[in-house]
């Protein structure tokens, strides 16, 4: 992003000092890391995109989870049937929902999470998938 800025506007010295560039980059990285975990699926519910916060939260990298349904890797024995059903019903109806549930990290450590699920549509209104925003609860 910063390199693109420099390419469009001139040299680094024309835009920012080296110290200011470092501070800007550090701020940008902190902002990205502070973002909630996000996962995007296609219309079939298979992962097509995640952000770094999602990987930090659950321990799975994009190559490990790409093309899979998130629940198949994140839900476990203590995940309640009720919370799973809330998600399933929203997915079937292509509706938004919020649910708190117990998920499992790649290392099998359980953690509580609040999931906000939103359907995604293309410019013609056709359903193309979902985005889930996940926040770890204490």
N, C-alpha and C positions, 0 to 999 in steps of 0.2 A: 504494500500500500504506500509506504513512504517512498520507496524507490520509484513507483509510478508517479507520485507527486513530483519528484525531482526530474523525471524524464519529461513531464509535461511543462514544467515551469523553469527549468534551467538547472544549474549546478546546485549542489547541496549548500554552498556558501551563499548562493542567491536566495535561498529559501529560509534555512535555519542554520544556526551554528551547530557544530558537532555536539556540544553539550546539550543544546536544546533538542536536537534530534534524539539523543539518548533518553532524555526525560520524556519526550513525546512517545517514544517506543515503549518505555517502561509503563507509562500510563495506559497506552493502548493494550498492552499485554495484561495488565491488571484488570482492565475493563472486560476483556474477553474472558478471563478466568472467573470473573464475578458473575458472568451471565448465568442464568439458569440453564440446566441441562435441557437440550432439545434433541428430539429425534423426529425425522420425517419419514413417512412410509408411502408406498405407492397405493393404488386402489385395492390391491390384494392384501395390504397390511404388512408388506415386507419392507424392511429398512432400505432407504435409498440415501439418507444423509444423517449425520450426527454432528454435534459440535464438540469441542474439546472438553467442555464441562460434563457432557454426557459420559464420555470415556472415563473421566475422573470419578464420577459418581458410581458407575457400575463396573469399571475395570475392563470393559471390552473395547477393543480398537475397532475402527470401521471395517477392516477386512474380516474380522471375526464375526461381526454382527450383520454385515451387508447381505441383503437378500433373505434374511430370516425374520420371523415375527418376534418382536421384542419380548412378548410374554413367554415364549418358549425358552428363553435364556434367563429372564429376570424373575419369574414367579417360581415359588417353591412350596414345600410342604405346609408352611404356616401362612401362606397367602390365602386370604379368605375367599370362599366361593362367591360371597356377596359382592366383594370389590371387583372380582373378575367379571361377574355378570353385569355390573354397571358399565364397565368398559365395552363388553361384548354387545350390549344393547345399543349403546351410543354408536358403535361401529356399524351394526346392522342398519340403524336408522339414519346413519350419516349425520349425526347431531353432535353438538358440543357436550362435554360433561366435565365434572371435577370429581375426583375420588382420592381418598387416602388409602394406601395399601402397603403391605409388606413386600418388598422386593429383595432380591439376593444379588450381592456383588459376585463377580467372577470367582472370587476366592471362597464363596459360599457364606460370607458374612451377611446376615440379614440387616436391612435398614428400612425405616419408614419413609414414605415419599408421598407428596401430594402431586397428583397428575392432573393437568388441565389439557384436555383433548379437544382439538379443533379440526373440523373437516376442511379440506382444501379443494378448491374448484379452479378450473381454467377460465379463460375470458368468456367462454360461452356458457358457463355455469355447470359444466360436466364435472362430476366428482373425480378427483385425481389422486386422493390420498388423505392422510391426516398429519397434523403436527402435534406432538405431545411436548409440553413443557413440564419438567419434573423438578421439584424442590424437595431436598432432603429435610425431614422433620427431626427435631431433637427428641 
